[in-house]
Amino acid sequence: MLGAKKTRFLSTALLVASGLAFGGGGAQATQYVQNGDFTNLTNGPGQFSDWYFPPGGTPVPGGLNWTPTSIAGWSYDGYGYAMNVADQAVSGFAGPATFSLWDAANGGANSWNGLAAHGGNFVGFDTALGYPTDISQTISGLTPGQQYSLGYSYAFAQQAGFTDPTYQSWTVNISDSNGNTAYNTYTGANLPAAGFSGWTDVTASFTATSSSETLSFNGGFDGAGAPPFALLSNVSLNDLAAPGPAPSNGPAALFGLAAIVAYLRRNRSLTAT
């Protein structure tokens, strides 16, 4: 019967051999998107653009004595909000705690719990203004010709207090500074008054055309109803799955297994004598 020291030796040797045979091929995937859950905000949830509506209703940037929040890592234009819970009113150009979206808790015609798809915050744009409505981030460190995985969640909703059916959309694009497009897709939805589309999770692969690409989300509207909101959450961009174990691990694993066999044979011969 093997002693405690011999048992520990065999256990360790087997673990090393197993690790060499089956490990070493799963490098951690790199996360290229910064602040993809929109939780890094300078002024907490609230309006993140400086657009406001003076008398007459025409939206213009700047001009009010009010400080919008900023979303670290992202560039944006248009009238939008960063939110944690849809029915918890946040501040904007109209004053403190003046903006919210319909969900189940405030009488919306939907069962939404008001949260982002997978935790964190979400952003929402009013797409009906006829002005640029976009949020984007420049992604660096890519390898041209290599495949990557883009992930995000989107939804459509309506500002609380309004009761028109709405239509809103997102166009998602990845392109380089020379205009080469690596990824482009469009999706839209009609909503009933006070409705919510539900979150849709998207995972898509693309091939980088440059070491630096711009990931952009552009909101759209077809003129039906107001105010429609296009929502976005949980954005990520990673390397595709790393390959399996490198072939060079094979000889090392065989060497480890051979050492175990030799040890067992030696131990058996010593026991026999």
N, C-alpha and C positions, 0 to 999 in steps of 0.2 A: 504493500500500500504506500502511496506517495506521501512524503512528509509535507509539513506546512510550507517550508522554503521552496521545495520542488513544485508544489502546487502554485505558489505565487509566481515562480519563474514561468511556468507553462501559461498561466493566465495572461501575464504581461506579454509574453512572446506571441500568443494568439491575437491579442489586441493589436499589437504592432503590425503583425502580418495582415490582419483584416483591414486595418487602416490604410496600409500601403496598397492592398488589392482593390479597395472600394472607395477610398477617400481621395482628396486632393484635387478633384475636378470641379468642385462647386464653389467658385469664387462668388462673393457677394455682388449682386447687381448694383450698378451705380445709379443713383437717383439724380437726374439732371434738372428737374424742375425745382425751383425754390418756392417755398410757402404755398404748396399746392392745396393745402386745406384752408388757406386764407385766414389763419389765426394770428399772424404777425401784423397787427394794425397799430398805427401810431396813436389813434384816438378812440379805440374801441369800435364796436359795431356802429354803423351809421352811413350817411351819404359819403362816398369816397371821391366823387367828382365835385368840382366847384360850380357846376351849372345851377342856375336858379331861374325862377319865373317872375320877372317884374310885371307891373300892371300891363295888361294887354295879352299876357300869356305866352309871349315868345321867349323860349329859353335862350339864355346867353351865359357864357362862362364868366365866373368871377363877379365881384361887385357887391356882395353882401358881407356884412360884418359877422362872419360865421366861419369856423375852421372845420373843413372836411377831414375825415380820416384818410390815411394813406395805406395802401396795401404793399408791403415790402416785396420787392422782386418783380412787380408787375407794372406795366404801362397801360393806360386806359383813357378812353374818351367817351363822352356821353353822360347820361343821367343814370347813376347806379348806386346801389347800396350793398354794403357787407352786413350780413345778418347771422345771428346764431339761432334764433327761434322766430318763425314767420309772424306769429301773432304778438310778439313783444315789441312794441313800437320803439323805433330808433329815431335819432335826430337827423335833420337835414335843413335845407334852405328855408322851410316853412316854420322851423322852430324845434324845440326839444320834444322828443317822443311824439312825432307827428306822422310817422310812416310805418305801415305794416302790410302784410299780405294775408289774404284769406287762407285759413286752415280750419281744422275741425274745432279748435278751441274758441274761435271768435265768430262762428256762424257761417263759415264757408260751406259751399255745396260740395264738400269733399271730405275724405277721411285722413288727410295729411296730418301728421303730428307736428309739423312745422320745422323739422330738423333736416340737416344735410343728409345726403345719402349714407355716408359712412363715418359720421363724426366730423368735428371741426365746424367751421363756418361755411357759408355759401355766399355767392354774389348774385345780384339780380339787376338787370338793366330794363328800363322802360324803352321798348323798341319802337314806340309809336311817334316819336318826335320828328322823324325825318332828318335827323342829324347823325353823325357817326356814333355808332354804338359798338365799342370793341374793347377787349382786354387782351393783352399780349405779353409774351416774355421771349427774350432772346436766349436760345439754348446754345451753350458753347461746349467744346470738348468732344464733339462727335467725330467719328471716323467716316469719311466719304466712302460709300459702297457698303457700309455695315448696316445691318438691320437693327431696328429699335422697336420698343413696344410703348405705345401711347395709351394712357387710360384716363378717363374722366367720367363724370356723371352729370347729366343735364335734366332739366325739367322746365315746365312752363306753368305760370300762375298769374294771378291778377291782384292788383292793389286793393286792399280792404276799403270798403266804402263805395266801390263802383260795381255796377251790375250789368255790364254789357258782355255778350259773348266776344271772345277775342281770338286772334290768330297771331302767333309769334314763331320765330325760328332762330336757329343757330347755323352759321357756316363756320366750319373748323378748317384751318389751313396751316400747313407747315411748308415754308419755302425759304430759299436763301436769298442773298442780296442781289443775285443775278436774275431773279425771277423764276428759277427752277423750282417746281412744286413737287414735294415729296409726298404730300397727303392733302386731300381736300374732300370734304363731305358736307352735305346740307341736310337738315332735318327740321320739320316744322309741324305744328299741330293746331287744330281748332279746339277751343275750350268753351264750355258753357259758362254762363255768368257765375262768378265766384268759384270757378273750378280750379283743379290742379291736375296736371297730367300724370303725376307719379314720376319718380326718378328712374332714368334709364342709364344703366352702366354700359360704357363703351370701352372695348379693348381692340386696338388695331395696330398692325405692324407696318412699318415703312422703312425705306432705304434712304439713308442720309445722302444728300447731294453735295454737302459742304460740311466743314468743321463747325460752322455756326449757322443755325437756322432760327427763324422766327415762328413761334407757335402762337396762333391768333384765333380768337373766338369772336365772331361778328354777329350781332343780333339783327333780326329783320322783322318786318311787319307788312301786312298787305292792305292796311286801311280799315280792317274790320274791328270795331270795338276799341275800348280804351279803359284804363291803361294796361296793356299787356306786358308781362315781365318774363324774360328769359333768364333762367337760373343755371348756375354752374357750381360744381363742387368736386373735391377730391381728384385734382389733376396730378398725373404722374407721367414720367417718361424714363424708361429704363432700357438697359441692354436686354436683348432677348436672352433666353435661358443659356447659362454657360454650358459648354460641352462636358461630356463625361470624363472619367479618369484618363489622364495622359498615359500613352502606351509605355512610357519610361518607368511607370510604377510597377509594371509586370515583373521584370527581373528582380526588383527589390523584394517584392512579395514572395516570389519563388525562393529567394535566398532565405527569407525568414522562415518559411515552411520547411525548407531543407534542414535548417538549424534545429528545429523542433524534432524532426524525425531522427537526426543524428543523436540528439540528447536522449530520446526515448530508447534507442538501440543501445547506447552506452549504459544507461541505467539498467536495462534488462540484463546485459551481460554481467554487470557488477553484481546484480541480485542473484544470478545463476551460480556465480562462484562463491 
